[in-house]
Amino acid sequence: MPFPNTRLTASLYATMSITFWGVSFVSTKAVLEVLDPFSLLVVRFGIGSTFLFCFIHLLKENIRVPLKYLPHLLSLGVLGVFVHQVIQASALLTIQASAAGWLISFSPIFTVLLSIVFLKEHLTRVRAVGITIAVSGVLLITTLGSGQSFSFALSIGYFLMILSTFNWAVYSVLLKKLAIPLPSIVITFYMSMCGFLLTLPFLIRNQGFGQLVDLEVYYWGHLLFLGVFVSALAYWYWAKALEIMEASQVSVFLYLEPLATLIAAVLLLKENFSWLSITGGWLIIFGVLLVQGRLRFLFQRN
């Protein structure tokens, strides 16, 4: 039974996507200990594509795509899947997973600006205040909450993560702008297949099959999570959220990503956390609610 297309439903979809993506940095960092980035992505996209293909048939969706929409799907697949994931996987070779999760939170800033220019959306005072509060929460987690000062070191990893935030903003706006009249799960399937086919030659060149044969069950568990929940479900839910809400509103949920990464790091990596981190997390949630218009009454005059 399909869920109703309401703002609450869209918010739930976006929250689930961000939760999966927040945890994904921990899993990706773990797998990169034994696989090169391209081998990781091939397996991840392969698992994701297979899962989506089976689910499409389970839902009895039409998997055929009119030829005129193939360039649109190819553009989204290259930009939002292949380029984005290659950049992030390469960045995680030199920076910590938690740092990657925090830096990606700056993507909504780019998305809001691009939405204003290309989608004619408006930046209201309430949204501006919400973004400011959410950014403050992110900075609190990344500085005092983590016990270290926040600075952009001269590292290729940090540069790549900042680049990926801009790339994701362009992808989100483009996905909304193209408005391909196909089920979101079908769009996600073809995007995942695009990522698989584009990374497969690199797996062959790097002789990655040998790495996969000797892979331990522990790492296969991470790959299954990355394939099913991150590459398949998270992208699908993100597209469904964009069907209901504006791109700038959906993108603000990225502020929740460092919170998801922090929780995953505590539970999976046994990292310590401080109350300042918790405070920063609540600021992020409060800022997201403001941008979503849930707390608009705070700015209404009597």
CORSUL-V586080 format. One record per helix or strand of 3 or more residues. SS is the DSSP state (~ for helix, > for strand). FROM is the first residue (numbers start at 0). TO is the last residue. If there is no record, write none. Layout:
SS:FROM:TO ; SS:FROM:TO
This chain:
~:6:30 ; ~:36:58 ; ~:66:90 ; ~:96:117 ; ~:124:141 ; ~:143:145 ; ~:155:177 ; ~:183:204 ; ~:208:212 ; ~:216:243 ; ~:246:267 ; ~:274:290 ; ~:295:298
